Amino acid sequence: MTWLEGALTSLALCWRIERRDGVTIGLTAHDRDLTIGGLVYRAAPGMTPSAILRGASLDADSMDVTGALSSTAIGEADLLAGRWDGARVHVFATDWTAPGETVTLGEGVIGSVETEGQMLTAELKGVAAALERPVVEETSPECRAELGDRRCRMAMAGRRRFATVTGIEGAVLTLDATEPLANCYGGGRLRWFGGANSGIEEGVARSDGATVTLRRPPRFDSPGRIELIEGCDKSLATCAARFGNAANFRGEPYLPGTDLLTRYPGG
């Protein structure tokens, strides 16, 4: 790469950020916009990375990116709403006089995000961060699978329904449709498809008729179209009676715990 060997370098740092909902943006520390691979990298001169440490060990690579919040790129409201949680980031350098050829500096996903005033600090976790997770599961009386995943194997085709939110009062949403079963969506998920909350996923604490109570109030007080996904309380009784799926239950409800020695007859 001859542009790295010259007496006067023309380096420009760039970030390609891909959200989980498919939205992709490009940012560059250069003072002018750059177009690379058909994506326009908007000028964000205040975006600067911390020291990038790369090695052959199994230690997790990490890096912090600090810069000014921009309402046209990454806004504080979207950060607090969780739209950028888990977004994939590719950090590279290019020649700003002839953008195209790049040198990869790091890649990973966005971890913790902090905001202070109009300044943003985001942690970038490298691929090796996955090695810090436990290699085996711990035992638990409740099921460790998620309803409908590859371990649960429950078909979800008829357990997803669309509805419209007609009212919001704190964490309680009023819908234009009633649930098919009592507390059908408790422990499930809700996805927004309209309004200011569009693209955000929420956890459902419980449901009752035409109302749904979220685990926390929605980020924006804006009714809209939603998708409701049934939930499960992860007990063996519910797995067997409601879903008929006890064969795939991923828990140990009858395994003695550490309190076995302290039990007494009738206790």
Accessible surface in RSA format (square Angstrom, percent):
REM  Atomic radii and reference values for relative SASA: ProtOr
REM  Chains: A
REM  Algorithm: Lee & Richards
REM  Probe-radius: 1.40
REM  Slices: 20
REM RES _ NUM      All-atoms   Total-Side   Main-Chain    Non-polar    All polar
REM                ABS   REL    ABS   REL    ABS   REL    ABS   REL    ABS   REL
RES MET A   1   100.60  52.1  55.60  36.8  45.00 107.1  58.91  50.1  41.69  55.2
RES THR A   2   114.45  81.4 105.82 107.3   8.63  20.6  76.83 103.2  37.61  56.9
RES TRP A   3    30.99  12.4  17.78   8.6  13.21  31.0  28.81  15.4   2.18   3.5
RES LEU A   4    74.58  41.5  52.48  37.5  22.11  55.6  52.48  36.9  22.11  59.5
RES GLU A   5   139.25  79.9 105.34  79.7  33.91  80.7  45.68  88.3  93.57  76.4
RES GLY A   6    39.98  49.3   0.00   N/A  39.98  49.3  29.64  81.3  10.34  23.2
RES ALA A   7   120.99 111.2  69.30 106.9  51.69 117.6  81.41 114.7  39.58 104.8
RES LEU A   8   164.71  91.7 145.34 104.0  19.36  48.7 145.34 102.1  19.36  52.1
RES THR A   9    74.24  52.8  56.04  56.8  18.20  43.4  28.79  38.7  45.45  68.7
RES SER A  10    16.82  14.2  15.58  20.8   1.24   2.9   9.62  20.5   7.20  10.1
RES LEU A  11    88.63  49.4  64.91  46.4  23.72  59.6  64.91  45.6  23.72  63.8
RES ALA A  12     4.77   4.4   0.04   0.1   4.73  10.8   4.77   6.7   0.00   0.0
RES LEU A  13    48.22  26.9  46.86  33.5   1.36   3.4  46.86  32.9   1.36   3.6
RES CYS A  14     0.00   0.0   0.00   0.0   0.00   0.0   0.00   0.0   0.00   0.0
RES TRP A  15     3.01   1.2   3.01   1.5   0.00   0.0   3.01   1.6   0.00   0.0
RES ARG A  16    77.95  32.7  77.02  39.3   0.93   2.2  16.07  22.0  61.88  37.5
RES ILE A  17     7.82   4.5   7.82   5.8   0.00   0.0   7.82   5.6   0.00   0.0
RES GLU A  18    64.88  37.3  62.60  47.4   2.29   5.4  14.84  28.7  50.04  40.9
RES ARG A  19    32.06  13.5  24.66  12.6   7.40  17.6   0.01   0.0  32.05  19.4
RES ARG A  20   179.96  75.6 139.13  70.9  40.84  97.2  64.88  88.7 115.09  69.7
RES ASP A  21    74.69  52.3  34.89  34.7  39.80  94.1  39.25  92.4  35.43  35.3
RES GLY A  22    59.40  73.2   0.00   N/A  59.40  73.2  37.42 102.7  21.97  49.2
RES VAL A  23    64.36  42.3  57.97  52.5   6.38  15.4  64.14  55.7   0.22   0.6
RES THR A  24    44.31  31.5  23.33  23.6  20.98  50.0  11.85  15.9  32.46  49.1
RES ILE A  25    33.11  18.8  30.20  22.5   2.91   7.0  33.11  23.8   0.00   0.0
RES GLY A  26     2.06   2.5   0.00   N/A   2.06   2.5   0.00   0.0   2.06   4.6
RES LEU A  27     8.33   4.6   8.33   6.0   0.00   0.0   8.33   5.8   0.00   0.0
RES THR A  28     0.00   0.0   0.00   0.0   0.00   0.0   0.00   0.0   0.00   0.0
RES ALA A  29    30.61  28.1  16.71  25.8  13.90  31.6  17.06  24.0  13.55  35.9
RES HIS A  30    26.29  14.4  20.81  14.5   5.48  14.0  16.47  17.0   9.82  11.4
RES ASP A  31   102.20  71.6  79.84  79.5  22.36  52.9  30.67  72.2  71.53  71.3
RES ARG A  32   143.54  60.3 139.81  71.3   3.73   8.9  64.72  88.5  78.82  47.8
RES ASP A  33    71.36  50.0  47.88  47.7  23.49  55.5  19.20  45.2  52.16  52.0
RES LEU A  34    12.55   7.0   9.67   6.9   2.88   7.2  12.55   8.8   0.00   0.0
RES THR A  35    84.35  60.0  67.01  67.9  17.34  41.3  45.22  60.7  39.13  59.2
RES ILE A  36    17.49  10.0  13.90  10.4   3.59   8.6  15.47  11.1   2.02   5.5
RES GLY A  37    84.38 104.1   0.00   N/A  84.38 104.1  45.07 123.7  39.31  88.0
RES GLY A  38    74.06  91.3   0.00   N/A  74.06  91.3  35.54  97.5  38.53  86.3
RES LEU A  39    36.45  20.3  35.42  25.3   1.03   2.6  36.45  25.6   0.00   0.0
RES VAL A  40    56.21  37.0  49.61  44.9   6.59  15.9  49.61  43.1   6.59  17.9
RES TYR A  41     5.74   2.7   5.74   3.3   0.00   0.0   0.00   0.0   5.74   7.1
RES ARG A  42   137.26  57.6 137.26  70.0   0.00   0.0  44.66  61.0  92.61  56.1
RES ALA A  43    37.77  34.7  14.38  22.2  23.39  53.2  14.38  20.3  23.39  62.0
RES ALA A  44    21.35  19.6  15.75  24.3   5.59  12.7  21.35  30.1   0.00   0.0
RES PRO A  45    83.26  60.7  67.83  61.8  15.43  56.1  67.96  56.1  15.30  95.1
RES GLY A  46    44.98  55.5   0.00   N/A  44.98  55.5  31.75  87.1  13.23  29.6
RES MET A  47    10.18   5.3  10.18   6.7   0.00   0.0   6.62   5.6   3.56   4.7
RES THR A  48    75.40  53.6  73.01  74.0   2.39   5.7  53.66  72.1  21.74  32.9
RES PRO A  49    32.45  23.6  12.97  11.8  19.48  70.8  13.46  11.1  18.99 118.0
RES SER A  50    52.29  44.2  35.87  47.9  16.42  37.8  42.94  91.4   9.35  13.1
RES ALA A  51    82.06  75.5  56.05  86.5  26.01  59.2  67.80  95.5  14.26  37.8
RES ILE A  52    54.26  30.9  27.38  20.4  26.88  64.8  27.38  19.7  26.88  72.9
RES LEU A  53   136.44  76.0 132.47  94.8   3.98  10.0 134.56  94.5   1.88   5.1
RES ARG A  54   153.35  64.4 118.73  60.5  34.62  82.4  44.21  60.4 109.14  66.1
RES GLY A  55    58.98  72.7   0.00   N/A  58.98  72.7  33.12  90.9  25.86  57.9
RES ALA A  56   113.69 104.5  68.78 106.1  44.91 102.2  79.83 112.4  33.87  89.7
RES SER A  57    74.15  62.7  49.00  65.4  25.15  57.9  47.90 102.0  26.25  36.8
RES LEU A  58   143.28  79.8 130.03  93.0  13.24  33.3 130.82  91.9  12.46  33.5
RES ASP A  59   107.11  75.0  99.90  99.4   7.21  17.1  31.23  73.5  75.88  75.7
RES ALA A  60    34.85  32.0  10.60  16.4  24.25  55.2  10.60  14.9  24.25  64.2
RES ASP A  61    50.66  35.5  46.51  46.3   4.15   9.8  14.69  34.6  35.97  35.9
RES SER A  62    65.59  55.4  49.53  66.1  16.06  37.0  15.82  33.7  49.77  69.7
RES MET A  63    10.27   5.3   5.94   3.9   4.33  10.3   9.64   8.2   0.63   0.8
RES ASP A  64    61.16  42.8  60.44  60.2   0.73   1.7   7.50  17.6  53.67  53.5
RES VAL A  65    11.71   7.7  11.44  10.4   0.27   0.7  11.44   9.9   0.27   0.7
RES THR A  66    46.63  33.2  46.41  47.1   0.22   0.5  31.76  42.7  14.87  22.5
RES GLY A  67     0.05   0.1   0.00   N/A   0.05   0.1   0.00   0.0   0.05   0.1
RES ALA A  68    58.41  53.7  47.52  73.3  10.89  24.8  47.52  66.9  10.89  28.8
RES LEU A  69    21.89  12.2   4.06   2.9  17.83  44.8   4.90   3.4  16.99  45.7
RES SER A  70    46.15  39.0  39.95  53.3   6.20  14.3  31.53  67.1  14.62  20.5
RES SER A  71   111.85  94.5  75.06 100.2  36.79  84.8  49.39 105.2  62.46  87.5
RES THR A  72   131.82  93.8  92.24  93.5  39.58  94.3  80.88 108.6  50.94  77.0
RES ALA A  73    24.64  22.7  10.45  16.1  14.18  32.3  12.10  17.0  12.53  33.2
RES ILE A  74    11.25   6.4  11.14   8.3   0.11   0.3  11.14   8.0   0.11   0.3
RES GLY A  75    14.16  17.5   0.00   N/A  14.16  17.5  13.25  36.4   0.91   2.0
RES GLU A  76    65.53  37.6  60.29  45.6   5.24  12.5  16.44  31.8  49.10  40.1
RES ALA A  77    54.53  50.1  44.30  68.4  10.24  23.3  49.97  70.4   4.57  12.1
RES ASP A  78    40.39  28.3  40.20  40.0   0.19   0.5   1.23   2.9  39.17  39.1
RES LEU A  79    17.48   9.7   6.24   4.5  11.24  28.2   6.47   4.5  11.01  29.6
RES LEU A  80   121.32  67.6  99.48  71.2  21.84  54.9 103.02  72.3  18.30  49.2
RES ALA A  81     1.41   1.3   0.12   0.2   1.29   2.9   0.12   0.2   1.29   3.4
RES GLY A  82    11.25  13.9   0.00   N/A  11.25  13.9   6.16  16.9   5.08  11.4
RES ARG A  83    37.64  15.8  24.39  12.4  13.25  31.5  12.92  17.7  24.72  15.0
RES TRP A  84     3.81   1.5   3.81   1.8   0.00   0.0   3.81   2.0   0.00   0.0
RES ASP A  85    67.33  47.2  66.59  66.3   0.74   1.7  20.79  48.9  46.54  46.4
RES GLY A  86    30.93  38.1   0.00   N/A  30.93  38.1  20.24  55.6  10.69  23.9
RES ALA A  87     0.40   0.4   0.22   0.3   0.18   0.4   0.40   0.6   0.00   0.0
RES ARG A  88   119.80  50.3 118.88  60.6   0.92   2.2  52.09  71.2  67.71  41.0
RES VAL A  89    10.09   6.6   6.72   6.1   3.37   8.1   7.98   6.9   2.11   5.7
RES HIS A  90    53.66  29.3  53.26  37.0   0.40   1.0  39.50  40.7  14.15  16.5
RES VAL A  91     0.00   0.0   0.00   0.0   0.00   0.0   0.00   0.0   0.00   0.0
RES PHE A  92     5.37   2.7   5.37   3.3   0.00   0.0   5.37   3.3   0.00   0.0
RES ALA A  93     5.60   5.2   5.60   8.6   0.00   0.0   5.60   7.9   0.00   0.0
RES THR A  94     0.00   0.0   0.00   0.0   0.00   0.0   0.00   0.0   0.00   0.0
RES ASP A  95    15.51  10.9  15.51  15.4   0.00   0.0   2.12   5.0  13.39  13.4
RES TRP A  96    82.96  33.3  74.86  36.2   8.09  19.0  63.98  34.1  18.97  30.8
RES THR A  97    85.11  60.5  50.79  51.5  34.32  81.8  44.80  60.2  40.31  60.9
RES ALA A  98    66.31  61.0  52.85  81.6  13.46  30.6  58.48  82.4   7.82  20.7
RES PRO A  99    50.32  36.7  26.98  24.6  23.35  84.9  26.98  22.3  23.35 145.1
RES GLY A 100    44.30  54.6   0.00   N/A  44.30  54.6  27.12  74.4  17.18  38.5
RES GLU A 101    92.74  53.2  79.28  60.0  13.46  32.0  40.36  78.1  52.38  42.8
RES THR A 102    46.17  32.8  31.46  31.9  14.70  35.0   6.61   8.9  39.56  59.8
RES VAL A 103    44.38  29.2  41.35  37.4   3.03   7.3  44.38  38.6   0.00   0.0
RES THR A 104    67.86  48.3  50.00  50.7  17.86  42.6  29.16  39.2  38.70  58.5
RES LEU A 105    44.87  25.0  43.16  30.9   1.71   4.3  44.58  31.3   0.30   0.8
RES GLY A 106    11.16  13.8   0.00   N/A  11.16  13.8  11.16  30.6   0.00   0.0
RES GLU A 107    84.73  48.6  75.59  57.2   9.14  21.8  14.81  28.7  69.92  57.1
RES GLY A 108     2.62   3.2   0.00   N/A   2.62   3.2   2.49   6.8   0.13   0.3
RES VAL A 109    48.29  31.8  48.28  43.7   0.00   0.0  48.28  42.0   0.00   0.0
RES ILE A 110    17.17   9.8  11.42   8.5   5.75  13.9  11.42   8.2   5.75  15.6
RES GLY A 111    20.96  25.8   0.00   N/A  20.96  25.8  11.25  30.9   9.71  21.7
RES SER A 112    69.32  58.6  55.30  73.8  14.02  32.3  48.75 103.8  20.57  28.8
RES VAL A 113    44.46  29.3  13.50  12.2  30.96  74.6  13.50  11.7  30.96  84.0
RES GLU A 114   120.32  69.1 114.71  86.8   5.60  13.3  40.98  79.3  79.34  64.8
RES THR A 115    43.92  31.2  14.23  14.4  29.69  70.8   3.12   4.2  40.81  61.7
RES GLU A 116   146.86  84.3 138.18 104.5   8.68  20.7  55.94 108.2  90.92  74.2
RES GLY A 117    59.11  72.9   0.00   N/A  59.11  72.9  42.98 118.0  16.12  36.1
RES GLN A 118   121.76  68.1 116.80  85.4   4.95  11.8  59.22 126.0  62.54  47.4
RES MET A 119    91.12  47.2  89.74  59.4   1.38   3.3  71.40  60.7  19.72  26.1
RES LEU A 120     7.00   3.9   6.98   5.0   0.02   0.0   7.00   4.9   0.00   0.0
RES THR A 121    46.24  32.9  44.76  45.4   1.48   3.5  25.71  34.5  20.52  31.0
RES ALA A 122    13.51  12.4  13.17  20.3   0.34   0.8  13.17  18.5   0.34   0.9
RES GLU A 123    48.05  27.6  46.77  35.4   1.27   3.0  11.85  22.9  36.19  29.5
RES LEU A 124     9.42   5.2   8.56   6.1   0.87   2.2   8.64   6.1   0.79   2.1
RES LYS A 125    85.48  41.7  84.82  52.0   0.66   1.6  29.62  26.7  55.86  59.5
RES GLY A 126    11.41  14.1   0.00   N/A  11.41  14.1   5.97  16.4   5.44  12.2
RES VAL A 127   107.08  70.5  92.03  83.3  15.05  36.3  99.84  86.7   7.24  19.6
RES ALA A 128    24.25  22.3  17.16  26.5   7.09  16.1  21.77  30.7   2.48   6.6
RES ALA A 129    21.01  19.3  15.51  23.9   5.51  12.5  15.76  22.2   5.26  13.9
RES ALA A 130    48.58  44.7  34.26  52.9  14.32  32.6  38.81  54.7   9.77  25.9
RES LEU A 131   110.25  61.4  84.65  60.6  25.60  64.4  88.60  62.2  21.65  58.3
RES GLU A 132   130.09  74.7  94.39  71.4  35.70  85.0  43.76  84.7  86.33  70.5
RES ARG A 133   164.63  69.1 155.21  79.1   9.42  22.4  63.04  86.2 101.59  61.6
RES PRO A 134   120.01  87.5  87.62  79.9  32.39 117.7  99.66  82.3  20.35 126.5
RES VAL A 135   142.15  93.5 105.23  95.3  36.92  89.0 111.74  97.1  30.41  82.5
RES VAL A 136   114.53  75.4 101.89  92.2  12.63  30.4 110.19  95.7   4.34  11.8
RES GLU A 137    94.10  54.0  64.87  49.1  29.23  69.6  47.98  92.8  46.12  37.7
RES GLU A 138   146.78  84.3 135.94 102.8  10.84  25.8  55.77 107.9  91.01  74.3
RES THR A 139    89.42  63.6  68.74  69.7  20.68  49.3  42.54  57.1  46.88  70.9
RES SER A 140    30.37  25.7  26.75  35.7   3.62   8.3  29.58  63.0   0.79   1.1
RES PRO A 141    90.74  66.1  86.55  78.9   4.19  15.2  86.55  71.5   4.19  26.0
RES GLU A 142    96.99  55.7  96.71  73.2   0.27   0.7  23.22  44.9  73.77  60.2
RES CYS A 143    19.21  14.5  15.65  17.5   3.57   8.4   3.62   9.2  15.59  16.8
RES ARG A 144    68.80  28.9  48.43  24.7  20.37  48.5  35.23  48.2  33.57  20.3
RES ALA A 145     3.40   3.1   0.53   0.8   2.88   6.5   0.69   1.0   2.71   7.2
RES GLU A 146    97.50  56.0  97.32  73.6   0.19   0.4  44.31  85.7  53.20  43.4
RES LEU A 147    29.31  16.3  11.62   8.3  17.69  44.5  13.93   9.8  15.37  41.4
RES GLY A 148    29.50  36.4   0.00   N/A  29.50  36.4   2.89   7.9  26.61  59.6
RES ASP A 149    47.79  33.5  36.04  35.9  11.75  27.8  35.51  83.6  12.28  12.2
RES ARG A 150   208.47  87.5 182.61  93.1  25.86  61.6  82.94 113.4 125.52  76.1
RES ARG A 151    61.17  25.7  59.92  30.5   1.25   3.0  28.82  39.4  32.36  19.6
RES CYS A 152    11.70   8.8  11.10  12.4   0.60   1.4   2.05   5.2   9.65  10.4
RES ARG A 153   165.79  69.6 131.75  67.2  34.04  81.0  40.60  55.5 125.19  75.9
RES MET A 154    35.90  18.6  30.58  20.2   5.33  12.7  25.88  22.0  10.03  13.3
RES ALA A 155    77.91  71.6  60.60  93.5  17.31  39.4  71.30 100.4   6.60  17.5
RES MET A 156    20.65  10.7  13.76   9.1   6.90  16.4  14.19  12.1   6.46   8.6
RES ALA A 157   100.85  92.7  63.52  98.0  37.33  84.9  75.93 106.9  24.92  66.0
RES GLY A 158    57.34  70.7   0.00   N/A  57.34  70.7  39.44 108.2  17.91  40.1
RES ARG A 159    48.82  20.5  48.82  24.9   0.00   0.0   6.13   8.4  42.69  25.9
RES ARG A 160    93.30  39.2  74.88  38.2  18.42  43.9  26.54  36.3  66.75  40.5
RES ARG A 161    76.75  32.2  72.70  37.1   4.05   9.6  43.61  59.6  33.14  20.1
RES PHE A 162   109.86  55.0  87.05  53.9  22.81  59.4  87.05  52.8  22.81  65.3
RES ALA A 163     4.24   3.9   2.73   4.2   1.51   3.4   4.24   6.0   0.00   0.0
RES THR A 164    44.39  31.6  44.39  45.0   0.00   0.0  35.43  47.6   8.96  13.5
RES VAL A 165     2.72   1.8   0.00   0.0   2.72   6.6   0.00   0.0   2.72   7.4
RES THR A 166    84.87  60.4  50.75  51.5  34.12  81.3  49.46  66.4  35.42  53.5
RES GLY A 167    24.53  30.2   0.00   N/A  24.53  30.2  24.29  66.7   0.24   0.5
RES ILE A 168    37.30  21.2   6.16   4.6  31.14  75.1   6.57   4.7  30.73  83.4
RES GLU A 169   145.29  83.4 137.05 103.7   8.24  19.6  53.80 104.1  91.49  74.7
RES GLY A 170    47.97  59.2   0.00   N/A  47.97  59.2  34.64  95.1  13.33  29.9
RES ALA A 171    21.40  19.7  16.87  26.0   4.54  10.3  16.87  23.8   4.54  12.0
RES VAL A 172    57.62  37.9  56.65  51.3   0.97   2.3  56.65  49.2   0.97   2.6
RES LEU A 173     0.00   0.0   0.00   0.0   0.00   0.0   0.00   0.0   0.00   0.0
RES THR A 174    57.51  40.9  57.51  58.3   0.00   0.0  35.63  47.9  21.89  33.1
RES LEU A 175    12.30   6.8   4.24   3.0   8.05  20.2   4.24   3.0   8.05  21.7
RES ASP A 176    86.90  60.9  47.94  47.7  38.96  92.1  30.85  72.6  56.05  55.9
RES ALA A 177    48.53  44.6  38.67  59.7   9.86  22.4  46.60  65.6   1.93   5.1
RES THR A 178   101.29  72.0  80.20  81.3  21.09  50.3  51.17  68.7  50.12  75.8
RES GLU A 179    26.28  15.1  10.09   7.6  16.18  38.5   5.54  10.7  20.73  16.9
RES PRO A 180    69.52  50.7  32.73  29.8  36.79 133.7  44.54  36.8  24.98 155.2
RES LEU A 181    93.96  52.3  88.47  63.3   5.49  13.8  93.96  66.0   0.00   0.0
RES ALA A 182    96.06  88.3  68.22 105.3  27.85  63.3  72.67 102.3  23.40  62.0
RES ASN A 183    72.03  49.7  67.46  65.2   4.57  11.0  23.38  56.3  48.65  47.0
RES CYS A 184     0.00   0.0   0.00   0.0   0.00   0.0   0.00   0.0   0.00   0.0
RES TYR A 185     7.91   3.7   7.91   4.5   0.00   0.0   3.67   2.8   4.24   5.2
RES GLY A 186     9.14  11.3   0.00   N/A   9.14  11.3   3.13   8.6   6.01  13.5
RES GLY A 187    36.63  45.2   0.00   N/A  36.63  45.2  10.08  27.7  26.56  59.5
RES GLY A 188     5.11   6.3   0.00   N/A   5.11   6.3   2.27   6.2   2.84   6.4
RES ARG A 189    71.99  30.2  71.99  36.7   0.00   0.0  30.98  42.3  41.01  24.9
RES LEU A 190     0.00   0.0   0.00   0.0   0.00   0.0   0.00   0.0   0.00   0.0
RES ARG A 191    79.96  33.6  79.96  40.8   0.00   0.0  18.69  25.5  61.28  37.1
RES TRP A 192     3.75   1.5   0.00   0.0   3.75   8.8   0.00   0.0   3.75   6.1
RES PHE A 193   108.73  54.4  82.73  51.2  26.00  67.7  84.25  51.1  24.47  70.0
RES GLY A 194    17.84  22.0   0.00   N/A  17.84  22.0  17.84  49.0   0.00   0.0
RES GLY A 195    44.53  54.9   0.00   N/A  44.53  54.9  21.09  57.9  23.44  52.5
RES ALA A 196    51.55  47.4  31.41  48.5  20.14  45.8  44.60  62.8   6.95  18.4
RES ASN A 197     0.00   0.0   0.00   0.0   0.00   0.0   0.00   0.0   0.00   0.0
RES SER A 198    48.89  41.3  42.18  56.3   6.71  15.5  18.11  38.6  30.78  43.1
RES GLY A 199    45.19  55.7   0.00   N/A  45.19  55.7  22.16  60.8  23.03  51.6
RES ILE A 200     7.83   4.5   3.65   2.7   4.18  10.1   7.52   5.4   0.31   0.8
RES GLU A 201    83.90  48.2  63.51  48.0  20.39  48.5  26.49  51.2  57.41  46.9
RES GLU A 202     6.78   3.9   2.12   1.6   4.66  11.1   4.55   8.8   2.23   1.8
RES GLY A 203    26.05  32.1   0.00   N/A  26.05  32.1  13.97  38.3  12.07  27.0
RES VAL A 204     0.00   0.0   0.00   0.0   0.00   0.0   0.00   0.0   0.00   0.0
RES ALA A 205    38.48  35.4  20.20  31.2  18.28  41.6  20.95  29.5  17.53  46.4
RES ARG A 206   140.68  59.1 140.68  71.7   0.00   0.0  43.08  58.9  97.60  59.1
RES SER A 207     7.57   6.4   0.50   0.7   7.07  16.3   1.57   3.3   6.00   8.4
RES ASP A 208   107.59  75.4 101.66 101.2   5.93  14.0  24.08  56.7  83.51  83.3
RES GLY A 209    30.33  37.4   0.00   N/A  30.33  37.4  26.13  71.7   4.20   9.4
RES ALA A 210    32.39  29.8  27.00  41.7   5.40  12.3  27.00  38.0   5.40  14.3
RES THR A 211    46.77  33.3  46.42  47.1   0.35   0.8  34.48  46.3  12.29  18.6
RES VAL A 212     1.77   1.2   1.77   1.6   0.00   0.0   1.77   1.5   0.00   0.0
RES THR A 213    22.94  16.3  22.90  23.2   0.04   0.1  13.34  17.9   9.60  14.5
RES LEU A 214     4.60   2.6   0.27   0.2   4.32  10.9   0.27   0.2   4.32  11.6
RES ARG A 215   160.57  67.4 125.30  63.9  35.27  84.0  51.44  70.3 109.14  66.1
RES ARG A 216   131.55  55.2 128.78  65.6   2.77   6.6  50.94  69.6  80.62  48.9
RES PRO A 217    77.62  56.6  71.26  65.0   6.36  23.1  71.26  58.8   6.36  39.5
RES PRO A 218    14.90  10.9   2.22   2.0  12.68  46.1   2.22   1.8  12.68  78.8
RES ARG A 219    63.05  26.5  28.76  14.7  34.29  81.7  23.66  32.3  39.38  23.9
RES PHE A 220    53.70  26.9  50.59  31.3   3.11   8.1  53.70  32.6   0.00   0.0
RES ASP A 221   120.80  84.6  86.49  86.1  34.31  81.1  36.40  85.7  84.40  84.2
RES SER A 222    25.80  21.8  24.41  32.6   1.39   3.2  12.05  25.7  13.75  19.3
RES PRO A 223    70.72  51.5  58.94  53.7  11.77  42.8  59.12  48.8  11.60  72.1
RES GLY A 224    13.21  16.3   0.00   N/A  13.21  16.3  13.10  35.9   0.11   0.3
RES ARG A 225   111.55  46.8 108.39  55.3   3.16   7.5  40.51  55.4  71.05  43.1
RES ILE A 226     0.00   0.0   0.00   0.0   0.00   0.0   0.00   0.0   0.00   0.0
RES GLU A 227    15.20   8.7  15.20  11.5   0.00   0.0   0.58   1.1  14.61  11.9
RES LEU A 228     3.63   2.0   3.63   2.6   0.00   0.0   3.63   2.6   0.00   0.0
RES ILE A 229     1.45   0.8   1.45   1.1   0.00   0.0   1.45   1.0   0.00   0.0
RES GLU A 230     5.62   3.2   2.46   1.9   3.16   7.5   0.00   0.0   5.62   4.6
RES GLY A 231     1.70   2.1   0.00   N/A   1.70   2.1   1.70   4.7   0.00   0.0
RES CYS A 232    24.64  18.6  15.73  17.5   8.91  20.9   5.10  12.9  19.55  21.1
RES ASP A 233    88.89  62.3  65.85  65.5  23.04  54.5  46.09 108.5  42.81  42.7
RES LYS A 234    53.98  26.3  52.96  32.5   1.02   2.4  50.36  45.3   3.61   3.9
RES SER A 235    37.75  31.9  35.04  46.8   2.71   6.2  35.38  75.4   2.36   3.3
RES LEU A 236    47.11  26.2  43.81  31.3   3.30   8.3  43.81  30.8   3.30   8.9
RES ALA A 237    75.60  69.5  62.05  95.8  13.55  30.8  71.85 101.2   3.75   9.9
RES THR A 238    26.86  19.1  22.04  22.3   4.82  11.5  12.66  17.0  14.20  21.5
RES CYS A 239    12.50   9.5  12.42  13.9   0.07   0.2   2.63   6.7   9.87  10.6
RES ALA A 240    48.36  44.5  34.72  53.6  13.64  31.0  35.79  50.4  12.57  33.3
RES ALA A 241    94.85  87.2  54.71  84.4  40.14  91.3  65.57  92.3  29.27  77.5
RES ARG A 242    71.34  30.0  41.67  21.2  29.68  70.7  36.92  50.5  34.43  20.9
RES PHE A 243    17.00   8.5   3.20   2.0  13.80  35.9   5.79   3.5  11.22  32.1
RES GLY A 244    65.46  80.7   0.00   N/A  65.46  80.7  30.43  83.5  35.04  78.5
RES ASN A 245    17.48  12.1  15.41  14.9   2.07   5.0   2.97   7.2  14.51  14.0
RES ALA A 246    47.57  43.7  33.50  51.7  14.07  32.0  33.73  47.5  13.83  36.6
RES ALA A 247   106.84  98.2  61.81  95.4  45.03 102.4  74.45 104.8  32.39  85.8
RES ASN A 248    29.02  20.0  26.99  26.1   2.02   4.9   0.42   1.0  28.60  27.6
RES PHE A 249    27.26  13.6   7.70   4.8  19.56  50.9   8.48   5.1  18.78  53.7
RES ARG A 250    81.83  34.4  78.21  39.9   3.62   8.6  14.18  19.4  67.65  41.0
RES GLY A 251    14.35  17.7   0.00   N/A  14.35  17.7   0.00   0.0  14.35  32.1
RES GLU A 252    54.93  31.5  46.72  35.3   8.21  19.5  32.04  62.0  22.89  18.7
RES PRO A 253    51.35  37.4  26.42  24.1  24.93  90.6  26.50  21.9  24.85 154.5
RES TYR A 254   185.23  86.5 158.20  90.0  27.03  70.3 129.47  97.3  55.76  68.7
RES LEU A 255    98.51  54.9  76.11  54.4  22.40  56.3  79.32  55.7  19.19  51.6
RES PRO A 256    76.66  55.9  57.49  52.4  19.17  69.7  60.54  50.0  16.12 100.2
RES GLY A 257    39.00  48.1   0.00   N/A  39.00  48.1  30.67  84.2   8.34  18.7
RES THR A 258   147.07 104.6 114.88 116.5  32.19  76.7  91.34 122.7  55.73  84.2
RES ASP A 259    73.10  51.2  69.64  69.3   3.46   8.2  34.15  80.4  38.95  38.8
RES LEU A 260    88.22  49.1  80.77  57.8   7.45  18.7  80.77  56.7   7.45  20.0
RES LEU A 261   169.26  94.3 138.63  99.2  30.63  77.0 142.18  99.9  27.08  72.9
RES THR A 262   103.30  73.5  79.47  80.6  23.82  56.8  75.30 101.1  27.99  42.3
RES ARG A 263   141.50  59.4 114.25  58.2  27.25  64.9  53.87  73.6  87.63  53.1
RES TYR A 264   150.95  70.5 139.77  79.5  11.18  29.1 103.21  77.6  47.74  58.8
RES PRO A 265   134.13  97.8 107.15  97.7  26.98  98.1 118.43  97.8  15.70  97.6
RES GLY A 266    91.07 112.3   0.00   N/A  91.07 112.3  44.23 121.4  46.84 104.9
RES GLY A 267    79.13  97.6   0.00   N/A  79.13  97.6  39.22 107.6  39.92  89.4
END  Absolute sums over single chains surface
CHAIN  1 A    15586.5      11592.4       3994.2       8898.2       6688.3
END  Absolute sums over all chains
TOTAL         15586.5      11592.4       3994.2       8898.2       6688.3
